[in-house]
């Protein structure tokens, strides 16, 4: 059974990081983003500061955060969910890859797919067919 306090803190910090990256990518100034995140999840900036450092996140607050961050109920409670939160750079890459794929003909799609498979499996390894 995961340590709920640690899992919730790690996961909420990942959601916070996603929020910050999205806001900065949108051109918002970094100053005041902690307060903006606190508003988004409907808590005071002071409580957010306490959560970031040591305050445990109770069940009611966990469900509130999940709802406002648009993740499924119970998401904060699970270990290793933080690694599932994409960052802004990953989202831009996925959008660019999707655009390239949609504009490519059959030969281009095959080349894109082959290139990605090579990189995903290391330069020296043969990708699966």
C-alpha positions in Angstrom: 0.0 0.0 0.0 1.5 3.4 -1.0 2.2 6.0 1.6 -0.8 8.2 0.9 0.8 11.4 2.2 3.9 11.0 0.1 1.9 9.9 -3.0 -0.5 12.8 -2.8 2.2 15.4 -2.3 4.3 14.0 -5.2 1.3 13.9 -7.5 -0.1 17.4 -6.6 3.4 18.8 -7.2 3.4 17.2 -10.7 0.0 18.8 -11.4 1.4 22.1 -10.2 4.4 21.7 -12.5 2.1 21.0 -15.4 0.1 24.1 -14.5 3.3 26.2 -14.3 4.7 24.9 -17.6 1.4 25.6 -19.4 1.2 29.1 -18.0 4.7 30.0 -18.9 4.4 28.5 -22.4 1.3 30.7 -22.8 3.5 33.7 -22.1 2.3 34.4 -18.5 4.9 35.9 -16.2 6.2 33.5 -13.6 5.4 35.9 -10.7 2.0 35.1 -9.1 1.6 31.6 -10.6 1.6 29.9 -7.2 -1.4 32.1 -6.3 -3.0 31.4 -9.6 -2.7 27.6 -9.0 -4.2 28.0 -5.5 -7.1 29.9 -7.0 -7.5 27.1 -9.6 -7.8 24.4 -6.9 -9.9 26.8 -4.7 -7.6 27.1 -1.7 -5.7 30.0 -0.2 -2.1 30.7 -1.2 -1.1 30.1 2.4 -2.6 26.6 2.4 -0.9 25.9 -1.0 2.4 26.9 0.6 1.8 24.6 3.5 0.9 21.7 1.2 4.0 22.2 -0.8 6.2 21.9 2.3 4.5 19.5 4.7 0.8 19.7 5.2 -1.0 16.4 4.4 -3.8 16.4 1.8 -7.0 15.0 3.2 -9.6 13.1 1.2 -11.9 16.0 0.6 -9.1 18.3 -0.6 -7.6 15.5 -2.7 -10.9 15.1 -4.6 -11.3 18.9 -4.9 -7.8 19.1 -6.5 -8.5 16.2 -8.8 -11.7 17.8 -10.0 -10.1 21.2 -10.7 -7.1 19.7 -12.4 -9.3 17.4 -14.5 -7.8 14.1 -13.5 -9.9 11.0 -12.5 -11.0 10.5 -8.9 -8.3 8.8 -6.9 -5.5 9.9 -9.2 -3.6 11.7 -6.4 -3.7 8.6 -4.2 -1.7 6.3 -6.6 2.0 6.0 -6.7 4.0 6.9 -9.8 1.2 9.0 -11.3 3.5 12.1 -11.3 5.4 10.6 -14.2 2.2 10.5 -16.3 1.8 14.2 -16.3 3.1 15.5 -19.6 5.1 18.7 -19.7 4.6 21.5 -22.1 7.5 20.5 -24.3 6.1 17.0 -24.7 2.7 18.3 -25.6 4.3 20.6 -28.3 6.3 17.6 -29.7 3.1 15.5 -29.9 1.2 18.3 -31.7 4.1 18.7 -34.1 4.4 15.0 -34.7 0.6 14.8 -35.3 0.8 17.6 -37.8 3.7 16.0 -39.7 1.9 12.6 -39.7 -1.4 14.1 -41.0 0.4 16.1 -43.8 2.6 13.1 -44.9 1.8 10.7 -47.7 2.1 7.0 -47.2 5.9 7.0 -47.8 6.4 9.9 -45.4 4.4 8.2 -42.7 6.5 5.0 -43.1 9.7 7.1 -42.8 8.4 9.0 -39.8 7.4 5.8 -38.1 10.7 4.2 -38.8 12.7 7.2 -37.6 10.7 7.2 -34.3 11.1 3.5 -33.8 14.9 3.8 -34.2 15.1 6.5 -31.6 12.8 4.8 -29.2 15.0 1.7 -29.2 18.4 3.3 -29.2 20.6 4.2 -32.1 22.5 0.8 -32.0 19.5 -1.5 -31.6 17.3 -2.7 -34.3 13.7 -1.6 -33.9 10.9 -4.2 -34.0 9.2 -4.7 -37.3 
